[in-house]
Amino acid sequence: MNDQDLLKEVKAKAQAWTQAPHDEHTQRTVRTWLDTCDQDDDAREALIDAFYTDLSFGTGGLRGKMGPGTNRINATTIALATQGLANHLLKMHGAPTAEQPLRVAIACDSRHQSQEFAQITAEVLAASGLEPWLYPELRPTPQLSWTVRELGAVAGVVVTASHNPSIYNGYKVYAADGGQVVAPEDAQLVAEVRALSTDQPVARTQDGIHVLDATWDDRYRDVLASFRLSPDLVANGSDLTIAYTGLHGTGALAVPAALKAFGFRNVHEVPSQAIPDGAFPTVHSPNPEEGAALAEAVALAKQVGASIVMGTDPDSDRVGIAVPDGDGFRLLNGNETAALLVDHVLAKWQAAGKLDRPSFVAKTVVTTDLLAELAEGYGVEVRETLTGFKFIAEAIRQEEGKLQYVAGGEESYGYLVGDAVRDKDAVQSCCLLAELAHELDRAGETMLGRLASIHKRHKAYKEGLVSLVKEGRNGKAEIDAMMKGFRTSPPQELAGETVVEILDFQTREARNPQGEVLRALPQAASNVMQFVTEEGSRVTVRPSGTEPKIKCYASVSSSWTDDVSHDEMMNRLQRRVEAHFQALGVR
């Protein structure tokens, strides 16, 4: 389709948004675009980008920029998504009865319009005969996951865009087990949503909406407390100094209270970031993976002499930490934090006799293989899943009654211990990481020292990530072309290391460089390519499922002995990581 035909089609589509039921602001904005798009390039591009396609309801729900249009998060697209969810649940479970109501738990983060969208979600579900249970104010995503299970709900919804910039919002759907929906239910849900049109009115009512009151917060904290690894902390308390930031999100309402319940009495919050605010005014992006997001927390840590810095994203499912390193602080990456946490949990559970039954640790295909080595060292099995914590939740469900889930983690700063929650839980992670920091502090050790000892016990690992932003129509085409190139012409060598195995998760096959199939892959089909070298390095490429990016991961490892310092060993591995990215053509 040429540009003129596309513009003509978009104009026709946009006309419906200049009248009711769309709100007055939406009508004015779209009308202005239509009136000026023939003369104004910016208006034309804005109109096309907002209407050239429908915002895709994918297997993780919705994620996109807020604003008018079919390709945006707004009241209309939220209502349609919810109507599709309601239709799906009614088909799956049948009509609700007094004895068997179809309950759906709903929560939201601190983003602009999140509470409005959560209310719309509840009203649409109520109008369809379901029983919505709504948190009246923002709550952490992991608390919603637990609530679905505790409530006996058939589904859950969180209005959030996680760690994306403030112009984004999203809509995540949870299944009855508290994990995000996965196959085959995800495809069924997607089909129901895509069968609807933005021109269709969606019924809403406020009748029949139930409110989740403060007692649910207390019960969630009780669940967190059940995972304490150092019970003596509650009796004796801890003077460990902690610097924490909720980055204007839900964590400010949950993490300090949870840390206090664990026995930590010296928690310092960044004042400017302690108030929930969807504009995230003090950071460019509320992403604790980025050092810039934790800059104010690190500055506070230096003032108060903190032993650990912790920051959570707006919906409190990811946590980034920084630890003292010489005169400053070093931000640990998600793989390093996962290794520290999983090693700590395995040691504690073994000491308590909790590993006497068959157990497993979970990781994704792009998370450090050090987790697998740690698990094997304790006689614990490993389950490797596709990227996305919903697949770890699926593994927990699949192994119920057979294997006990101990812990799991993603390189993207999400971790979970135990199976009470079925999504990554930054509130829990903050408490358990603080416990580890407390024990190390009492023993005269450090987080970095513990990481070095883990590397010496197993192997030293170093990982890296390069994300290439490719926005809009052209960006999607670029990403598709890059993935096609990696699939049809995979590299034979990376930075002087011969590629010995090519894993194509789309075809679910592992092949050698000659194209011969070596084995089938157990994971579901996904647009991911992974290249394994003779030295054991792994390089992985995949499109992001939530952002306009293609992501490239590199993981390298080496045995480490005392002939070089830990810092020098890590520098050597970092150079190998960079060499892999250069060989892949993304640096």
C-alpha positions as CSV (number, residue, x, y, z in Angstrom):
1,M,0.0,0.0,0.0
2,N,1.5,3.4,-1.0
3,D,1.5,6.4,1.4
4,Q,-1.6,8.1,-0.3
5,D,-3.7,4.9,0.0
6,L,-2.6,4.4,3.6
7,L,-3.5,8.0,4.5
8,K,-6.9,7.6,2.9
9,E,-7.6,4.5,4.8
10,V,-6.4,6.0,8.1
11,K,-8.6,9.1,7.6
12,A,-11.7,6.9,7.1
13,K,-10.8,4.9,10.2
14,A,-10.2,8.0,12.3
15,Q,-13.5,9.7,11.5
16,A,-15.3,7.4,13.9
17,W,-13.2,8.8,16.7
18,T,-14.5,12.4,16.2
19,Q,-17.8,11.6,17.8
20,A,-19.3,9.8,20.8
21,P,-18.7,7.5,22.7
22,H,-15.1,8.9,22.6
23,D,-14.4,11.7,25.1
24,E,-14.2,15.3,24.1
25,H,-10.4,15.5,24.3
26,T,-10.0,12.5,22.0
27,Q,-12.5,14.0,19.5
28,R,-10.7,17.3,19.4
29,T,-7.3,15.8,19.0
30,V,-8.3,13.5,16.1
31,R,-10.3,16.3,14.5
32,T,-7.2,18.5,14.6
33,W,-5.1,15.8,13.0
34,L,-7.7,15.3,10.2
35,D,-8.0,19.0,9.6
36,T,-4.2,19.6,9.3
37,C,-2.7,16.3,8.1
38,D,-2.6,17.3,4.4
39,Q,-0.4,20.4,5.2
40,D,1.4,19.4,8.4
41,D,3.9,16.5,8.4
42,D,3.8,16.1,12.1
43,A,0.0,15.9,12.2
44,R,0.1,13.4,9.3
45,E,2.6,11.2,11.0
46,A,0.7,11.3,14.3
47,L,-2.5,10.4,12.6
48,I,-1.0,7.5,10.7
49,D,0.9,6.1,13.7
50,A,-2.3,6.3,15.8
51,F,-4.5,4.5,13.3
52,Y,-2.5,2.6,10.7
53,T,-3.0,-0.6,12.7
54,D,-4.9,-1.9,15.8
55,L,-2.9,-2.2,19.0
56,S,-2.0,-5.8,19.1
57,F,-3.4,-7.8,22.0
58,G,-0.6,-10.2,22.3
59,T,0.1,-13.2,24.5
60,G,1.1,-10.8,27.3
61,G,-1.9,-8.5,26.9
62,L,-1.6,-4.9,25.7
63,R,1.4,-2.5,25.8
64,G,1.7,0.8,24.0
65,K,1.7,4.5,24.1
66,M,-1.3,6.3,25.6
67,G,-3.4,8.5,23.4
68,P,-6.3,8.5,20.8
69,G,-6.4,5.9,18.1
70,T,-6.7,2.2,17.5
71,N,-2.9,1.8,17.9
72,R,-2.9,3.4,21.4
73,I,-3.8,2.6,25.0
74,N,-7.0,4.5,25.8
75,A,-10.4,4.0,27.3
76,T,-11.7,2.4,24.1
77,T,-8.9,-0.2,23.6
78,I,-9.0,-1.0,27.4
79,A,-12.8,-1.6,27.2
80,L,-12.4,-3.8,24.1
81,A,-9.7,-5.8,25.7
82,T,-11.8,-6.4,28.8
83,Q,-14.9,-7.3,26.7
84,G,-12.7,-9.9,24.9
85,L,-11.5,-11.2,28.2
86,A,-15.1,-11.4,29.5
87,N,-16.2,-13.3,26.4
88,H,-13.3,-15.7,26.7
89,L,-14.0,-16.4,30.4
90,L,-17.7,-17.0,29.8
91,K,-16.9,-19.5,27.0
92,M,-14.3,-21.2,29.1
93,H,-16.3,-21.5,32.3
94,G,-19.9,-21.1,31.3
95,A,-22.4,-18.7,32.9
96,P,-21.6,-17.7,36.5
97,T,-23.9,-18.8,39.3
98,A,-24.3,-17.8,42.9
99,E,-22.4,-20.9,44.0
100,Q,-19.8,-20.5,41.3
101,P,-19.2,-16.8,40.5
102,L,-16.5,-15.9,38.0
103,R,-14.3,-13.6,40.0
104,V,-11.6,-11.4,38.4
105,A,-9.0,-9.5,40.6
106,I,-7.9,-6.1,39.3
107,A,-5.0,-3.8,40.2
108,C,-3.0,-1.0,38.7
109,D,0.2,0.9,39.1
110,S,0.9,4.6,39.4
111,R,0.8,5.6,35.7
112,H,-1.4,8.3,34.3
113,Q,-4.9,6.9,33.8
114,S,-4.0,3.5,35.3
115,Q,-6.8,3.9,38.0
116,E,-9.2,5.1,35.3
117,F,-8.4,2.0,33.1
118,A,-8.7,-0.3,36.1
119,Q,-12.2,1.1,36.9
120,I,-13.2,0.6,33.3
121,T,-12.0,-2.9,33.4
122,A,-14.1,-3.6,36.5
123,E,-17.2,-1.9,35.0
124,V,-17.0,-3.9,31.7
125,L,-16.6,-7.2,33.6
126,A,-19.5,-6.4,35.8
127,A,-21.7,-5.6,32.8
128,S,-20.9,-9.0,31.4
129,G,-22.1,-10.8,34.6
130,L,-18.7,-11.5,36.1
131,E,-17.6,-10.5,39.6
132,P,-14.8,-8.0,39.6
133,W,-12.7,-7.5,42.7
134,L,-10.9,-4.2,42.5
135,Y,-8.0,-2.7,44.5
136,P,-9.2,0.9,44.9
137,E,-5.6,2.2,44.8
138,L,-2.4,1.2,43.2
139,R,-0.9,-2.1,44.3
140,P,2.2,-4.2,43.3
141,T,1.8,-6.7,40.4
142,P,3.0,-9.6,42.6
143,Q,0.3,-8.8,45.1
144,L,-2.3,-9.1,42.3
145,S,-0.9,-12.5,41.3
146,W,-1.2,-13.7,44.9
147,T,-4.7,-12.2,45.1
148,V,-5.9,-14.2,42.1
149,R,-5.0,-17.4,43.8
150,E,-6.2,-16.4,47.3
151,L,-9.5,-15.2,45.9
152,G,-10.2,-18.3,43.9
153,A,-10.5,-16.0,40.8
154,V,-10.7,-17.3,37.3
155,A,-8.5,-14.4,36.1
156,G,-6.7,-11.2,37.0
157,V,-5.8,-7.9,35.3
158,V,-3.0,-5.4,36.1
159,V,-3.0,-2.1,34.4
160,T,0.7,-1.4,34.0
161,A,3.5,-0.8,31.5
162,S,6.1,-2.1,34.1
163,H,9.3,-0.1,33.6
164,N,8.5,1.7,30.3
165,P,8.7,5.5,30.1
166,S,5.7,7.6,31.3
167,I,4.0,7.8,27.9
168,Y,3.3,4.1,28.0
169,N,0.7,2.0,29.7
170,G,-0.4,-1.6,29.4
171,Y,-2.9,-4.4,30.4
172,K,-1.6,-7.7,31.7
173,V,-3.9,-10.7,32.0
174,Y,-3.5,-13.5,34.6
175,A,-4.9,-17.0,34.6
176,A,-6.5,-18.8,37.6
177,D,-3.1,-20.1,38.8
178,G,-1.8,-16.5,39.3
179,G,0.6,-16.6,36.3
180,Q,0.1,-14.7,33.1
181,V,-1.9,-16.5,30.5
182,V,0.0,-19.0,28.4
183,A,-0.8,-21.4,25.6
184,P,-3.4,-22.5,24.7
185,E,-5.5,-20.0,26.7
186,D,-3.5,-17.0,25.4
187,A,-4.4,-17.7,21.8
188,Q,-8.1,-18.2,22.7
189,L,-8.1,-14.9,24.5
190,V,-6.3,-13.1,21.7
191,A,-8.9,-14.4,19.2
192,E,-11.8,-13.1,21.3
193,V,-10.2,-9.6,21.6
194,R,-9.4,-9.4,17.9
195,A,-13.0,-10.4,17.0
196,L,-14.2,-7.1,18.4
197,S,-14.1,-3.7,16.6
198,T,-13.4,-0.3,18.1
199,D,-16.7,0.9,16.5
200,Q,-18.6,-1.4,18.8
201,P,-20.0,0.1,22.0
202,V,-19.0,-1.8,25.2
203,A,-21.5,-2.0,28.1
204,R,-20.3,-0.9,31.5
205,T,-21.9,-0.7,35.0
206,Q,-20.6,0.1,38.5
207,D,-23.1,-2.3,40.1
208,G,-21.5,-5.5,41.4
209,I,-17.9,-4.3,41.8
210,H,-16.3,-5.6,45.0
211,V,-13.5,-3.7,46.7
212,L,-10.3,-5.4,48.0
213,D,-9.7,-3.6,51.3
214,A,-6.6,-3.1,53.5
215,T,-6.9,-6.6,55.0
216,W,-5.6,-8.0,51.7
217,D,-2.5,-6.0,52.2
218,D,-1.9,-7.5,55.6
219,R,-2.5,-11.0,54.3
220,Y,0.0,-10.4,51.5
221,R,2.6,-9.2,54.0
222,D,2.0,-12.4,56.1
223,V,2.7,-14.5,53.0
224,L,6.0,-12.6,52.4
225,A,6.9,-13.2,56.0
226,S,6.5,-16.9,55.6
227,F,9.6,-16.9,53.3
228,R,11.9,-15.4,55.9
229,L,15.4,-17.0,55.7
230,S,16.6,-15.4,58.9
231,P,13.8,-15.6,61.5
232,D,16.1,-14.2,64.2
233,L,15.9,-10.9,62.4
234,V,12.4,-10.4,63.7
235,A,13.3,-11.0,67.3
236,N,16.5,-9.0,67.3
237,G,16.1,-6.6,64.4
238,S,18.8,-5.3,62.1
239,D,20.7,-2.1,62.0
240,L,21.7,-2.7,58.4
241,T,21.3,0.7,56.6
242,I,19.3,0.5,53.4
243,A,18.7,3.1,50.8
244,Y,15.5,2.5,48.9
245,T,13.5,4.1,46.0
246,G,10.2,3.1,44.6
247,L,10.8,5.3,41.6
248,H,7.3,7.0,42.0
249,G,5.6,3.6,41.8
250,T,3.8,1.0,43.9
251,G,6.9,-0.1,45.8
252,A,6.7,3.0,48.1
253,L,3.5,1.6,49.5
254,A,4.7,-1.9,50.0
255,V,8.5,-2.3,50.3
256,P,9.4,-0.2,53.4
257,A,6.5,-1.8,55.3
258,A,7.6,-5.3,54.3
259,L,11.3,-4.5,55.2
260,K,10.1,-3.3,58.6
261,A,8.1,-6.5,59.1
262,F,11.3,-8.5,58.4
263,G,13.1,-6.6,61.1
264,F,14.9,-3.8,59.2
265,R,14.6,-0.6,61.1
266,N,17.1,1.6,59.3
267,V,15.5,2.0,55.9
268,H,16.0,5.4,54.1
269,E,13.7,6.3,51.2
270,V,14.6,8.8,48.5
271,P,12.1,11.6,49.5
272,S,11.7,13.0,45.9
273,Q,10.7,9.5,44.6
274,A,8.6,8.2,47.5
275,I,5.3,9.7,46.2
276,P,3.6,7.8,43.4
277,D,3.5,9.9,40.2
278,G,2.8,8.6,36.7
279,A,5.0,11.4,35.2
280,F,8.1,9.9,36.9
281,P,9.4,13.4,37.1
282,T,12.9,12.7,38.5
283,V,13.9,10.0,36.0
284,H,14.0,9.7,32.2
285,S,12.8,6.1,32.6
286,P,11.7,4.3,35.8
287,N,13.7,1.3,35.0
288,P,15.9,-0.1,37.8
289,E,18.1,-1.8,35.3
290,E,19.5,1.6,34.4
291,G,22.1,3.3,36.7
292,A,20.5,6.7,36.0
293,A,17.3,5.6,37.6
294,L,19.1,4.7,40.9
295,A,21.3,7.8,40.9
296,E,19.3,9.6,43.6
297,A,19.2,6.4,45.7
298,V,23.0,6.0,45.4
299,A,23.5,9.6,46.4
300,L,21.3,9.0,49.5
301,A,23.2,5.8,50.3
302,K,26.5,7.8,50.4
303,Q,25.0,10.3,52.8
304,V,23.6,7.7,55.2
305,G,26.3,5.1,54.8
306,A,24.0,2.4,53.4
307,S,25.2,-1.2,52.8
308,I,22.8,-1.7,50.0
309,V,20.7,0.3,47.5
310,M,17.5,-1.1,46.2
311,G,15.1,0.4,43.6
312,T,11.8,-1.1,42.3
313,D,10.0,-0.3,39.0
314,P,6.5,1.2,39.0
315,D,4.6,-2.1,39.5
316,S,7.2,-3.6,41.8
317,D,8.0,-6.8,39.9
318,R,11.6,-5.9,39.2
319,V,14.4,-4.7,41.6
320,G,17.8,-3.3,40.9
321,I,20.5,-3.2,43.6
322,A,23.8,-1.3,44.0
323,V,26.4,-2.3,46.5
324,P,29.5,-0.6,47.9
325,D,32.6,-0.9,45.7
326,G,35.6,1.1,46.9
327,D,34.6,4.7,47.4
328,G,31.4,4.3,45.3
329,F,28.6,1.9,44.5
330,R,28.3,-0.6,41.7
331,L,25.0,-1.6,40.1
332,L,24.7,-5.3,39.9
333,N,23.1,-6.7,36.8
334,G,20.1,-9.0,36.9
335,N,22.2,-12.1,36.4
336,E,24.5,-11.3,39.2
337,T,21.7,-10.5,41.6
338,A,19.9,-13.7,40.5
339,A,23.0,-15.8,41.3
340,L,23.4,-14.2,44.7
341,L,19.8,-14.7,45.6
342,V,19.4,-18.2,44.3
343,D,22.7,-19.3,46.0
344,H,21.5,-17.8,49.3
345,V,18.1,-19.5,49.1
346,L,19.5,-22.9,48.2
347,A,22.0,-22.8,51.1
348,K,19.3,-21.8,53.6
349,W,16.8,-24.3,52.3
350,Q,19.4,-27.1,52.4
351,A,20.3,-26.2,56.0
352,A,16.7,-26.3,57.0
353,G,16.2,-29.7,55.4
354,K,13.8,-28.2,52.8
355,L,15.8,-29.7,49.8
356,D,15.2,-33.3,51.0
357,R,12.4,-33.6,48.5
358,P,12.9,-33.4,44.7
359,S,13.2,-29.7,43.8
360,F,14.0,-27.4,40.9
361,V,15.3,-23.9,40.0
362,A,13.9,-22.1,37.0
363,K,15.7,-19.8,34.5
364,T,15.0,-18.4,31.0
365,V,17.0,-19.2,27.9
366,V,18.7,-15.7,28.2
367,T,19.5,-15.9,31.9
368,T,22.9,-16.9,33.1
369,D,23.8,-20.6,33.1
370,L,25.4,-19.9,36.5
371,L,21.9,-20.6,38.0
372,A,22.0,-24.1,36.5
373,E,25.4,-24.7,38.0
374,L,24.3,-23.5,41.4
375,A,21.2,-25.7,41.3
376,E,23.2,-28.8,40.2
377,G,25.7,-28.1,43.1
378,Y,22.8,-28.6,45.5
379,G,21.3,-31.6,43.7
380,V,18.4,-29.6,42.4
381,E,17.0,-29.9,38.9
382,V,16.8,-27.0,36.5
383,R,14.0,-25.9,34.2
384,E,14.9,-23.6,31.3
385,T,12.0,-21.6,29.8
386,L,11.4,-19.1,27.1
387,T,11.9,-15.4,28.0
388,G,9.1,-14.1,30.3
389,F,8.3,-15.0,33.8
390,K,4.9,-16.4,32.7
391,F,6.8,-19.4,31.4
392,I,8.5,-19.9,34.8
393,A,5.0,-19.7,36.4
394,E,3.9,-22.3,33.8
395,A,6.8,-24.6,34.8
396,I,5.8,-24.2,38.5
397,R,2.2,-25.3,37.6
398,Q,3.4,-28.2,35.4
399,E,5.7,-29.6,38.2
400,E,3.2,-29.3,41.0
401,G,3.0,-32.6,42.9
402,K,6.3,-33.7,41.4
403,L,9.0,-31.2,42.0
404,Q,9.2,-28.4,44.6
405,Y,9.9,-25.0,43.2
406,V,12.7,-23.3,45.1
407,A,13.5,-20.1,43.2
408,G,13.9,-18.6,39.7
409,G,15.1,-15.5,38.0
410,E,15.4,-13.6,34.8
411,E,18.3,-11.4,33.6
412,S,15.8,-8.6,33.4
413,Y,15.9,-8.1,37.2
414,G,12.9,-10.3,38.1
415,Y,13.1,-13.0,40.8
416,L,10.7,-15.2,42.8
417,V,11.3,-17.6,45.8
418,G,8.6,-20.2,46.6
419,D,5.3,-20.6,44.8
420,A,2.8,-18.5,46.7
421,V,3.1,-15.8,44.0
422,R,3.3,-16.7,40.3
423,D,5.1,-13.7,38.9
424,K,8.3,-12.0,39.7
425,D,8.1,-10.3,43.1
426,A,10.3,-7.3,43.8
427,V,8.8,-6.8,47.3
428,Q,9.8,-10.3,48.3
429,S,13.2,-9.9,46.6
430,C,14.0,-6.7,48.4
431,C,13.4,-8.4,51.8
432,L,15.4,-11.5,51.0
433,L,18.3,-9.5,49.4
434,A,18.3,-7.3,52.5
435,E,18.6,-10.5,54.6
436,L,21.6,-11.6,52.6
437,A,23.2,-8.2,53.0
438,H,22.6,-8.3,56.8
439,E,24.2,-11.7,57.1
440,L,27.2,-10.8,55.0
441,D,27.6,-7.5,57.0
442,R,27.6,-9.4,60.3
443,A,30.2,-11.8,58.9
444,G,32.4,-9.0,57.6
445,E,31.7,-10.0,54.0
446,T,30.3,-8.1,51.0
447,M,28.0,-8.8,48.2
448,L,30.8,-8.5,45.6
449,G,33.0,-10.8,47.8
450,R,30.2,-13.4,47.9
451,L,29.8,-13.2,44.1
452,A,33.5,-13.8,43.7
453,S,33.3,-16.8,45.9
454,I,30.5,-18.2,43.8
455,H,32.6,-17.7,40.7
456,K,35.5,-19.5,42.2
457,R,33.3,-22.4,43.4
458,H,31.8,-22.8,39.9
459,K,32.9,-20.6,37.0
460,A,33.1,-16.9,36.4
461,Y,30.2,-15.7,34.2
462,K,29.7,-12.4,32.4
463,E,26.7,-11.4,30.4
464,G,25.7,-8.4,28.4
465,L,22.7,-7.0,26.6
466,V,22.3,-4.6,23.6
467,S,18.8,-3.3,22.8
468,L,18.3,-1.6,19.4
469,V,15.2,0.6,19.4
470,K,13.2,0.3,16.1
471,E,10.0,2.3,16.4
472,G,6.9,2.5,14.1
473,R,6.1,0.8,10.9
474,N,9.7,1.0,9.5
475,G,11.2,-0.2,12.8
476,K,9.0,-3.3,12.8
477,A,10.1,-4.1,9.2
478,E,13.8,-3.7,10.3
479,I,13.4,-6.1,13.2
480,D,11.7,-8.6,11.0
481,A,14.5,-8.3,8.4
482,M,17.2,-8.7,11.1
483,M,15.5,-11.9,12.5
484,K,15.1,-13.3,9.0
485,G,18.8,-12.7,8.3
486,F,19.9,-14.4,11.6
487,R,17.6,-17.4,10.7
488,T,18.6,-17.9,7.1
489,S,22.2,-16.9,7.3
490,P,23.4,-17.7,10.9
491,P,26.9,-16.8,11.9
492,Q,29.5,-19.6,11.6
493,E,31.9,-17.8,13.9
494,L,31.6,-15.2,16.6
495,A,34.7,-13.3,17.8
496,G,37.0,-16.1,16.8
497,E,34.8,-18.8,18.5
498,T,33.4,-21.4,16.2
499,V,29.6,-21.7,16.4
500,V,28.8,-25.4,17.0
501,E,25.0,-25.2,17.7
502,I,22.2,-23.1,16.3
503,L,19.0,-23.1,18.4
504,D,15.9,-21.9,16.4
505,F,13.1,-21.6,18.9
506,Q,10.7,-20.8,16.1
507,T,11.1,-24.2,14.5
508,R,11.9,-25.8,18.0
509,E,15.1,-27.3,16.6
510,A,18.8,-27.3,17.5
511,R,21.0,-27.7,14.4
512,N,24.7,-27.8,13.7
513,P,26.2,-25.3,11.3
514,Q,25.6,-27.7,8.4
515,G,21.9,-27.6,9.0
516,E,21.5,-31.1,10.5
517,V,19.0,-31.3,13.3
518,L,20.6,-32.4,16.5
519,R,17.6,-32.4,18.8
520,A,14.2,-31.0,19.4
521,L,13.8,-28.1,21.8
522,P,11.2,-28.6,24.6
523,Q,10.0,-25.0,24.8
524,A,7.0,-23.7,22.9
525,A,7.7,-22.0,19.5
526,S,9.0,-18.4,19.8
527,N,10.9,-16.0,17.6
528,V,14.3,-16.5,19.2
529,M,17.6,-17.5,17.8
530,Q,20.5,-18.6,19.9
531,F,24.1,-19.4,18.8
532,V,26.4,-21.6,21.0
533,T,30.2,-21.6,20.5
534,E,32.7,-24.3,21.1
535,E,33.9,-22.3,24.2
536,G,30.4,-22.5,25.6
537,S,29.5,-18.9,24.9
538,R,25.8,-18.2,24.1
539,V,24.6,-15.3,21.9
540,T,20.8,-14.8,21.6
541,V,18.7,-12.5,19.5
542,R,14.9,-11.9,19.8
543,P,12.4,-9.1,19.3
544,S,11.1,-7.6,22.5
545,G,7.5,-8.7,23.3
546,T,6.6,-5.4,25.0
547,E,8.8,-2.6,23.4
548,P,9.8,-1.7,19.8
549,K,13.3,-3.2,20.2
550,I,15.4,-6.1,19.1
551,K,17.4,-7.5,22.0
552,C,20.8,-9.2,21.7
553,Y,22.3,-11.1,24.6
554,A,25.8,-12.5,25.1
555,S,27.0,-14.8,27.9
556,V,30.5,-16.0,28.3
557,S,32.3,-18.0,31.1
558,S,35.7,-19.2,32.2
559,S,37.2,-21.1,35.1
560,W,38.8,-18.8,37.5
561,T,41.9,-19.4,39.7
562,D,44.0,-17.2,41.8
563,D,46.5,-16.4,39.0
564,V,44.5,-13.3,38.2
565,S,42.3,-11.1,40.4
566,H,38.5,-11.4,40.2
567,D,38.4,-7.9,38.7
568,E,40.8,-8.8,35.9
569,M,38.9,-12.0,35.2
570,M,35.7,-10.1,34.8
571,N,37.4,-7.5,32.6
572,R,38.6,-10.3,30.3
573,L,35.1,-11.8,30.1
574,Q,33.6,-8.3,29.4
575,R,36.0,-7.9,26.5
576,R,34.7,-11.2,25.1
577,V,31.1,-10.1,25.5
578,E,31.8,-6.9,23.6
579,A,33.6,-8.9,20.9
580,H,30.6,-11.1,20.4
581,F,28.3,-8.0,20.0
582,Q,30.7,-6.6,17.4
583,A,30.8,-9.8,15.5
584,L,27.0,-9.9,15.5
585,G,27.0,-6.4,14.1
586,V,25.1,-4.6,16.9
587,R,28.0,-2.5,18.2
